[in-house]
């Protein structure tokens, strides 16, 4: 099963849980979706991530199949209960260390930073995932499973299940869960992980089972007198997922360029997260939060109309177009079509998330409109798998993009950080 195929089943479930969380939060007086642009940014980041994953834009550094073919002593039947226990234990062990390394390595932090960049905490945040994960290196951590003969197909299917099981605990609406807190990762554990309080920083890396955090000394319980403060210590100050996805590497490049010592130029890339040459914090401050109690959450004062329009953009345009793209992939579209549709989708996300910041998007909206018209014309005249001119959805989408362009020229966006 391909990644995008699994999303056809998972996405409706994820959406349903978000709706339930919105309703229940308001019923109990804890509205965890009060910041609409933040929630839309999270959803947009998720869409961008799955589009990039679908395109296969990453390099596998010795995959699991290679190890399986080289070192397998046995071959386990996928119908064995033990096989699935071994599979999930191996995936969770691997996931723990990759997760931990992504927090502790200055270079790898960029690939995970976007997931922690929200200063809110809700199920939408679970979908904040990176487009900068360009390397796949988990294979060697799964060598024990390969030795025991767990087939690659089980690892592939197990990976989908393991990933989607990490969704539910991104919520503030479920408190401590008694004995379950001792066995599996629950919302209380993961709230700690997403917090930047000194007491909670870089703790609870487990993904499904808590045993690894207890075993390797990274467990921290949620304290009743220390409410979690969510986000990262160098706030991203943007809703645009692509800016977030590369801003840390850009900062590292600048530190490398400015460093006087050659060893410091190297250390920027190989030392622990946040490492900078001795004098750079004073000379080139990044706006790091030293006292979490003084955090002023990022927000943009934009009109209700623009918030509503942005919601329509995500819910009625970006999401349906992404699902249509996945359906087209299942029908076997050409590489050229894949690249065009993916590039357009990513550019569209860049456009409307910039608009949510209240910045002028006249040029971006105009370019997006012509981009969409170009794809439609190409589909009709260049033997594409699908002639988009024949689809009833096409004039609706073009109309939406046309109105977006007109609104951008009417200066609907007004930016004021509060």
Secondary structure as UniProt FT lines:
FT   HELIX           3..27
FT   TURN            28..29
FT   TURN            32..33
FT   HELIX           36..55
FT   STRAND          59..60
FT   HELIX           64..71
FT   TURN            78..79
FT   HELIX           81..104
FT   HELIX           106..116
FT   HELIX           123..127
FT   STRAND          135..136
FT   HELIX           139..142
FT   HELIX           143..147
FT   TURN            148..149
FT   HELIX           152..164
FT   TURN            165..166
FT   TURN            168..169
FT   HELIX           178..182
FT   HELIX           187..194
FT   TURN            198..202
FT   HELIX           211..215
FT   TURN            216..217
FT   TURN            224..225
FT   HELIX           241..258
FT   HELIX           262..270
FT   TURN            273..274
FT   TURN            278..279
FT   HELIX           280..283
FT   HELIX           292..294
FT   HELIX           304..312
FT   HELIX           313..318
FT   HELIX           319..330
FT   TURN            331..332
FT   HELIX           335..355
FT   TURN            356..358
FT   HELIX           362..381
FT   TURN            382..383
FT   HELIX           388..390
FT   HELIX           392..409
FT   TURN            410..411
//
